[in-house]
Amino acid sequence: MHLSMVALKADGTKPSKDKAVYFTAHYEEGPNGKPLLKEISSPQPLKFAGTGDDAVAYIEHGGEIYTLAVTRGKYKEMMKEVELNKGQSVDLSQTIAEDLTKVQGRSQETPQPIITPNQELKSSIETPTATQMPSITPANQPLQPETSQVQPPQPQQAQSSGIPNPVLNAAIALSGSMQDLLNYVNTGLTKETDGNKQIDLIKEAATAILNNEKSDIAEKQANIIALAENTVNNKDLTPDAKVAGVNAILETIKNDQNTPDLEKSKMLEATVAIALNSENLEPKQKQQMLEKAVDVGLSLKDDASRAAAIDGITDAVIKSNLSTEDKGTMLIAVDDKVNASELSNAEKQKLLGSVLKKGVETQVFSPEQQQLMQQNLDKITAEQTKKDTIKKVNDILFDPLSNTELKTTNIQAITANVLDSPAKVEVKSEIIEGITNTVAGSSLEAKDKAEIVKGVGKAIATHSDTSLSLPDKALIMASAEKGIAESKTDLPDRELMTKGLVEGVYESKTDPEITKEMPKAVSSGINNSNINGSEKEALKKAKDTVSEAALDRETQNLNKDLQGQNIEEIQPHHDIYNKSQDMTDALKNVIDPVLEAHSEEQMAKKTSSILNDISSYVERIKSTFRDPLDIAKEKKRNQ
């Protein structure tokens, strides 16, 4: 007695008799009348879709996959029974007509599993493409006795990749052996010359791996890595197709909804390592895969996973077999991608700082690359610092409990902190510009804004020369004015604030050289601002008004000092000549700004006018005090 089971095709239909595939169990009657299993035969060696006892057996015959209603566990039991009964198991050739009558010999091949059994999947293994892979259902194990009443399954959907989908179903959904999967994928890549269909096949395989409910995270990671390695080493793919294939795997990782982001970051690191260490790809092609991995890493949902992804990719670059120069180039590519992302400046700062630190520590950067990386990081740092500083300024400006005096004091303190920071002067200038621009654009009264800006001017003028040189102060002062000039507030308000900024310089009573240069810097800020010509002229006029007023004040102060001299107690450092020197020192730091406010022809006239005024003034003083001085001298000689 024997039981022959015919395999239904993958579409659920019966094959023609001349192409039928049979699995036969032959029984003989035992001494006690009980049937004894003596022989098992099949067209070729069985393979099992999995490692467990519930793994389904299958046969590949004539380029098609036939699954059998026999599990590994059941097959083992049958083989034990055959051995016990001193029978045999035979594997027949693929010539069906002869197979039924002729035994070619015993197979010594050990069945190799393909994937973990997945018969319990409720629906198909979905892919992100529009065309779905066929469902893995009981319909894919249509090996039934010919007398069975079980109805055949419904036809499967059309294939999307050019390779028979039953192969993917049997090899991926039912098995845990990546080697068999890769064999099937490679067969498809060899047969299919259309690059797009090749990529579709790789993408479907990656999707099936990640959607395999029977695999744990570690197994999925290992299988994805194996697929990526197979892709970059496949001889049937062009270099561009290899790049597209790996990028398709990375895109599949990105879109997978089941794998935690932190685990995805590990897959990205491993995939980049495989791509970079490939010996049959050019650096440019490797960089394309690296950039795709960075894009995927930056798209992860939480900052911890994003940081882990970028750190992992950076480590993969550093540990790769690339040349030092190429490693630096790859890290610059990572830097560019992070810079161009939509992440916050704070997060960019952390990510770029980590990449730069690792690159410097491992000495993979050239001096030019390191400088570029540092510049990019400085820029991000400046933007973040500016943002944080402006927030503090706004908090102060809109604090209803603080008056103008307190607001001025607090913003002066913020200004001083910026000037004291280790940032480059260009960064400091940009932040100070942001401060004055924020003050100018606030809803405070114009006079209050001018008072606050005056405090900023004082803070800049009086800042320690050891940490901030005169040219640096001038650059920062120009930026402070630029922030005022380019604010959206009304021109009269800007004029008042420009006056306040310059007044802050004069009221600081700092070194005469600083007092002389700061108004020039204000003029520079006006000239470099993005406003129209008439507005520039109005702001310059406001600045000149303050300088001329300062000159008048100094002249008046000198007059008071001279008139207060005690002629009766003349001492060398109090005599009229020393006082004249004091006058010169007091005036020289305010004369230049006044002169520079006029054209060349007007400057000559103005200079002449000022000198005449000073000369006349001194002459009057000399005449006024000549007689008392002569008397005092005479008295001194007679004593």
Residue pairs with C-beta under 8 A, 6 or more apart in sequence:
1 26
1 27
1 28
1 29
1 35
2 24
2 25
2 26
2 27
2 39
3 24
3 25
3 27
3 145
4 22
4 23
4 24
4 145
4 146
5 22
5 23
5 24
5 68
5 69
5 143
5 144
5 145
5 146
6 14
6 15
6 20
6 21
6 22
6 143
6 144
6 146
7 15
7 20
7 21
7 22
7 23
7 59
7 66
7 67
7 68
7 142
7 143
8 14
8 15
8 66
8 142
8 143
8 144
8 152
8 153
9 15
9 64
9 66
9 142
10 64
10 65
10 66
10 140
10 156
10 164
10 166
10 169
11 155
11 156
12 139
12 142
12 152
12 153
12 154
12 155
12 156
13 152
13 155
14 20
14 152
15 21
18 96
18 97
19 62
19 96
20 96
21 43
21 59
21 61
21 66
21 96
22 42
22 43
22 100
23 40
23 41
23 42
23 59
23 68
23 70
23 143
24 39
24 40
24 41
24 42
25 37
25 39
25 40
25 78
26 37
26 38
26 39
26 40
26 41
26 87
27 35
27 36
27 37
27 38
28 35
28 36
28 38
28 85
29 35
29 36
30 36
30 85
36 81
36 85
36 87
37 78
37 81
37 82
37 85
37 87
38 82
38 85
38 86
38 87
38 88
39 82
39 87
39 88
39 89
39 90
40 78
40 79
40 82
40 89
40 90
41 89
41 90
41 91
41 92
41 99
41 103
42 59
42 68
42 91
42 92
43 59
43 61
43 91
43 92
43 93
43 94
43 96
43 99
44 59
44 60
44 61
44 91
44 92
44 93
44 94
44 107
45 91
45 107
45 109
45 111
46 57
46 58
46 59
46 68
46 70
46 75
46 91
46 111
47 57
47 58
47 59
47 60
47 111
47 112
47 113
47 114
47 180
48 55
48 56
48 57
48 58
48 71
48 72
48 75
48 111
48 112
48 113
48 114
49 55
49 56
49 57
49 58
49 67
49 113
49 114
49 115
49 117
49 170
49 171
49 174
49 175
50 56
50 72
50 113
50 114
50 115
50 116
50 117
50 174
50 175
50 176
51 113
51 116
51 176
51 177
52 72
52 73
52 116
52 117
53 71
53 72
53 73
53 76
54 71
54 72
54 73
54 117
54 119
55 71
55 72
55 113
55 117
55 174
55 175
56 67
56 68
56 70
56 71
56 117
56 119
56 141
56 174
57 67
57 68
57 70
57 71
57 72
57 75
57 111
58 65
58 66
58 67
58 68
58 170
58 174
59 65
59 66
59 68
60 66
61 94
62 94
63 164
64 164
64 166
65 164
65 166
65 167
65 169
65 170
65 171
66 143
67 140
67 141
67 142
67 143
67 170
67 174
68 141
68 143
69 141
69 143
69 144
70 78
70 143
72 111
79 89
82 88
82 89
88 106
89 106
89 107
90 103
90 104
90 105
90 106
90 107
91 104
91 105
91 106
91 107
91 109
92 98
92 99
92 102
92 103
92 104
93 99
93 102
93 104
112 177
112 179
112 180
113 175
113 176
113 177
113 180
114 170
114 171
114 172
114 174
114 175
114 176
114 177
114 180
114 181
115 171
115 172
115 173
115 174
115 175
115 176
115 177
115 180
115 181
115 212
115 214
116 174
116 175
116 176
116 212
116 214
116 215
117 174
117 175
117 214
118 136
118 173
118 174
118 212
118 213
118 214
119 136
119 137
119 138
119 141
119 174
120 213
121 135
121 136
121 137
121 173
121 213
123 135
124 132
124 133
124 134
124 135
124 136
125 133
125 136
125 169
125 172
125 173
125 207
125 208
125 211
125 212
126 132
126 133
126 207
126 211
127 133
127 160
127 203
127 204
127 207
127 208
128 203
128 207
128 251
128 252
128 255
129 160
129 200
129 203
129 204
131 157
131 158
131 160
132 157
132 160
133 160
133 165
133 168
133 169
133 204
133 207
133 208
134 140
134 156
134 157
134 165
134 166
134 169
135 156
136 169
136 173
136 174
137 153
138 153
139 152
139 153
139 154
139 156
140 153
140 166
140 169
140 170
140 174
142 152
142 153
144 150
156 165
156 166
157 165
159 165
160 200
160 204
161 168
161 188
161 192
161 197
161 198
161 200
161 201
161 204
162 188
162 191
162 192
162 194
162 197
162 198
162 200
162 201
163 184
163 185
163 187
163 188
163 191
163 192
163 201
167 184
167 187
167 188
168 184
168 204
168 205
168 208
171 180
171 181
171 183
171 184
172 181
172 205
172 208
172 209
172 212
173 208
173 212
175 181
176 214
176 215
176 219
178 222
178 223
178 226
178 227
181 205
181 209
181 223
181 227
182 226
182 227
182 230
185 201
185 202
185 205
185 227
185 230
186 230
186 234
186 236
188 198
188 201
189 198
189 201
189 202
189 234
189 236
189 237
190 236
192 198
192 201
195 238
195 240
195 241
195 244
198 236
198 237
198 241
198 245
199 241
199 244
199 245
199 248
202 227
202 231
202 245
202 248
202 249
203 248
203 249
203 251
203 252
205 227
206 224
206 227
206 248
206 249
206 252
206 253
207 252
207 256
209 215
209 220
209 223
209 224
209 227
210 220
210 224
210 252
210 253
210 256
210 258
210 259
211 256
211 258
212 220
215 223
217 259
217 260
217 263
220 259
221 263
221 266
221 267
221 270
224 249
224 253
224 267
224 270
224 271
225 267
225 270
225 271
225 274
227 249
228 246
228 249
228 270
228 271
228 274
228 275
229 274
231 237
231 242
231 245
231 246
231 249
232 242
232 245
232 246
232 274
232 275
232 278
232 280
232 281
233 278
233 280
234 242
234 245
237 245
239 280
239 281
239 282
239 285
240 285
242 278
242 280
242 281
242 285
243 281
243 285
243 288
243 289
246 271
246 274
246 275
246 289
246 292
247 288
247 289
247 292
249 271
250 268
250 271
250 289
250 292
250 293
250 296
251 292
251 296
253 259
253 264
253 267
253 268
253 271
253 296
254 264
254 296
254 299
256 264
259 267
261 300
261 301
261 302
261 305
262 304
262 305
262 308
264 296
264 300
264 305
264 309
265 297
265 300
265 305
265 306
265 308
265 309
265 312
266 308
266 312
268 293
268 296
268 297
268 309
268 312
268 313
269 309
269 312
269 313
269 315
269 316
270 316
271 289
271 293
272 289
272 290
272 293
272 312
272 313
272 316
272 317
273 316
273 319
273 320
275 281
275 286
275 289
275 290
275 293
276 286
276 290
276 316
276 317
276 320
276 321
276 322
276 330
277 320
277 321
278 286
283 322
283 326
283 329
286 322
286 330
287 329
287 330
287 333
290 313
290 317
290 330
290 333
290 334
291 333
291 337
293 309
293 313
294 309
294 310
294 313
294 333
294 334
294 337
294 338
295 337
296 309
297 306
297 309
297 310
297 312
297 313
298 306
298 309
298 310
298 337
298 338
298 341
298 343
300 306
300 309
303 347
306 343
306 347
306 351
307 350
307 351
307 354
310 334
310 338
310 351
310 354
310 355
311 354
311 358
313 334
314 331
314 334
314 354
314 355
314 358
314 359
315 358
317 327
317 330
317 331
317 334
317 364
318 327
318 358
318 359
318 362
318 364
320 327
320 330
322 330
324 363
324 364
325 366
327 364
328 359
328 364
328 365
328 366
328 369
329 369
331 355
331 359
331 364
331 365
331 369
331 373
332 369
332 372
332 373
334 355
335 352
335 355
335 356
335 372
335 373
335 376
338 348
338 351
338 352
338 355
339 348
339 352
339 376
339 380
341 348
343 351
345 380
345 383
345 384
345 387
346 384
348 380
349 377
349 380
349 381
349 384
352 373
352 376
352 377
352 380
353 377
355 373
356 370
356 373
356 374
356 377
359 365
359 369
359 370
359 373
360 370
365 373
378 423
378 424
378 427
381 423
381 427
382 423
382 427
382 430
382 431
385 421
385 423
385 427
385 431
386 430
386 431
386 434
389 414
389 418
389 431
389 434
389 435
390 434
390 435
390 438
392 414
393 411
393 414
393 435
393 438
393 439
394 438
394 442
396 402
396 407
396 410
396 411
396 414
397 407
397 438
397 439
397 442
397 444
398 442
399 407
402 410
404 444
404 448
404 451
404 452
407 448
407 452
408 451
408 452
408 454
408 455
409 455
411 435
411 439
411 452
411 455
411 456
412 455
412 456
412 458
412 459
414 435
415 432
415 435
415 455
415 456
415 459
415 460
416 459
416 463
418 428
418 431
418 432
418 435
419 428
419 432
419 459
419 460
419 463
419 467
419 468
419 476
420 467
421 428
423 431
425 468
425 472
425 475
425 476
426 475
428 472
428 476
429 475
429 476
429 478
429 479
430 479
432 456
432 460
432 476
432 479
432 480
432 483
433 479
433 480
433 482
433 483
434 483
435 456
435 480
435 483
436 453
436 456
436 480
436 481
436 483
436 484
436 487
436 497
436 501
437 483
437 484
437 486
437 487
438 483
439 449
439 452
439 453
439 456
439 497
440 449
440 453
440 483
440 484
440 487
440 489
440 493
440 494
440 497
441 487
441 488
441 489
442 449
444 452
446 492
446 493
446 496
446 497
447 496
449 489
449 493
449 496
449 497
449 500
450 496
450 497
450 499
450 500
451 500
452 500
453 480
453 484
453 497
453 500
453 501
453 504
454 500
454 501
454 503
454 504
454 507
455 504
456 480
456 501
456 504
457 477
457 480
457 500
457 501
457 502
457 503
457 504
457 505
457 508
457 518
458 504
458 505
458 507
458 508
459 504
460 473
460 476
460 477
460 480
460 504
460 505
460 518
461 473
461 477
461 504
461 505
461 508
461 510
461 514
461 515
461 518
462 508
462 510
463 473
465 511
468 476
470 513
470 514
470 517
473 514
473 517
473 518
473 521
474 517
474 518
474 520
474 521
474 524
475 521
477 501
477 505
477 518
477 521
477 522
477 525
478 521
478 522
478 524
478 525
478 528
479 525
480 501
480 525
481 498
481 501
481 521
481 522
481 524
481 525
481 526
481 529
481 539
482 525
482 526
482 528
482 529
484 494
484 497
484 498
484 501
484 525
484 539
485 494
485 498
485 525
485 526
485 529
485 531
485 535
485 536
485 539
486 529
486 530
486 531
487 494
491 535
491 538
494 535
494 539
495 538
495 539
495 541
495 542
496 542
498 522
498 526
498 539
498 542
498 543
499 542
499 543
499 545
499 546
501 522
502 518
502 519
502 522
502 543
502 546
502 547
503 546
505 514
505 515
505 518
505 519
506 515
506 546
506 550
506 590
508 515
512 585
512 588
512 589
513 589
515 589
515 590
516 588
516 589
516 590
516 592
516 593
519 543
519 546
519 547
519 593
520 592
520 593
520 596
522 543
523 540
523 543
523 596
526 536
526 539
526 540
526 543
527 536
529 536
540 597
543 593
543 597
544 593
544 594
544 597
547 590
547 593
547 594
547 597
548 594
548 597
550 590
550 593
551 587
551 590
551 591
551 594
554 586
554 587
554 590
555 587
555 613
555 617
557 586
558 579
558 582
558 583
558 586
558 587
559 617
561 579
561 582
562 576
562 579
562 583
562 621
565 574
565 576
565 579
565 625
566 574
567 625
567 628
567 629
567 632
568 632
570 629
570 632
572 578
576 621
576 622
576 625
576 629
580 618
583 614
587 614
591 610
594 606
594 610
595 603
595 606
595 607
595 610
596 603
598 606
